[in-house]
Amino acid sequence: MKRIKIPFKKNDIKELKTGDRVLLTGVIYTARDQAHKRLVEAISKNKKTPVDLKGQIIYYCGQTKTPQGKVIGSCGPTTASRMDEFTPALLKKGVLAMIGKGRRSQQVIQAIKKCQAVYFLTYAGCGALLSKYVKKNEPVAYQDLGPEAIYKLEVRDFPLIVGIDARGNDIFIRERASA
């Protein structure tokens, strides 16, 4: 198990290998389909994005309503392929990592490799459990999107698995080959 603190450095990413288990501590940002669409529209119009994307980690997550006395509601991962059309533009803007569930397109794998980024997987169906690793939760952009707004999460020991490393190695291809 590797422990990584954010902010990331390029060397941190280069050392990760597909299949590595990671405990992540620091700030990540949630964003789903509609937030991605707005971010990429801003980028395409040379407008400033509401969050500086350079060096950031985006968690594909739409949290549920926060119960009284809790920091966040259930916050499990969303299927990452829904963000594939937007991912190359965000990587070019400096996003260093993404967290989600499921496979990525060949176009995204190539963009990850080109930009020396990483795609993490986290445990699907475990949103209530994952909420225990979130220490702070703050909306930062597109609040009109409700749970699909961009939220700034401070996490401690958030459990991840490297799904695609900076060399373009894909855990789904590796696992299929070893079966």
N, C-alpha and C positions, 0 to 999 in steps of 0.2 A: 504494500500500500504506500503510495507516494503522497506526501502532503505538499500542497502548493498554495502559496499566498499570492493574492492579487495586490498590486498590479503585476501582470505577467511580463516577462522579458522574452525576447525571441529565443534565447537559449533554453529557457524553461520548456518551450514548445518543442524545440528540436530534439530534446532528450526524451520526449514521450513516445511510446510505441503502442501500436494498436493492441488492445487487450489490457493495457496497464490499468490498474485500479487507482483512483485518485480521491483524496479528500481535499476539497477546495474551500479556502477561507478568504473572504473579502467581499467586494461589491460586484454584483452582476445585475443585468437589466433584463426584465421580461419584455417580450414583444411577440405578437402573433401576426396573423395574416394582414389585418387592416393596418396595424402599426407599421409593418414592413412596407406595405404599399405606399403609405404616406412618407416614410423615410426615403424610399427610392424616388418618389416624385420630387421631393425636395432636392435630392442629389442631382437628378436629371435637369432641374431648373437652376442649378448652381446656388441654391438657397442653403442657409445654415440649418443643420438638423438640430432638434431640440436637445439632443444628447450628443456630446462629442464622442464619436464612434471609435476614435483611435485608441487601440489597446483594450477595447472592451470585450466582454463576454455577453452574448445574448442568449437568454433562456427562453425557449419556445414554450410558454406557459400562460394560461389564463386562469388566474386564481379564483377560488370561490369566495363567497362572502366571509369576512373575518368574524368568527365567533367572539362574543364579549370576553375580554380578558386574554385574548390570544393576539399574536403578532400578525398572523395571516391565516386564511382558510386553507383548504386543500390546494396544493400547488404542484400537481404532477405535470409531466412533459406532454407536449402536443406532438403529433406526427410531423416530423421535420420536413418531409418532402413537399408539404404545402408551402414552404418558404423557399423552395429551390429556385424559382424564377427571380427572386429578389436577392438571393445570397451572394452571387458574384459581385454585384454593385456594392454591397455592404462590406465585403472583404476588401475590395479595392479602397474603400474609405477608411480602412484600418481596423475593422473588427478582427480580433485574434482568435476567438473561439465561439462556438455555438453549443448549446445543450438541447437535446431533444430525444426523440425515440424514432427508431426505424431507419431504413435505408435512405441514401442520398443519390441523386442523379450523377451520371458520369460528368456532366458539366460542373456540378458542385465539387466533385472530387478533384477535378483538374484545377478549379479555382482555389481550393484549399491548398493543393500542392504548390501552385504558382505563388500564392500569397503567404505561404509558410504558416498556415493557421492549423486549427485542430477542431474536430467535431467530437463532442462528448455525448455519451448516452447516459441516461439515468433511468431509474426503475419505474416502469410504467405500472399504473394501477396502485401506486403507493403514495399518492398525493398527500394524504393525511400524515404519513410517516415523514415525507420530505419536508413538510411544514415545520417540523421540530428543529430543523437545521437553519431556519430563517430567524435571525435575531432582530432585524429591522425591516420595515416595509413602507415605502413612500411613493405615491404617484408622482411622476415627473413630466409626463407629456401625454397628450391626446386623451384626457380624462373623459371626454365624451364617448369614448369606446368602452367604458365600463371595465369589465375584467380583461378586455383586450388592450387597455391603455398600457403605456410603458411605465413600469414600476422599477424603482431602485431597491434591490434587496441586498441586505448585508447577511451573508451566510457564514456559518462556521462548520467545517468538516462535512461539507455537502458531498455526498457520495456519487462518484462518476466512474465511467469506464471509457477509455479512449476508443472511439468507434472508427475514426479515420485520423491517421497521424499526418504530420506535415510532409511526409514523403508520398502521401496518397494511398497508403495501405489501408484497406477497408476490412473491418472485422467480419462483415457479412460474407465477403468473398473468401476470407481465410477460413471461416467456420464451415462454409459449404465445401471447400476443397478438402478439409480434413475429415468430412463425414464419410 
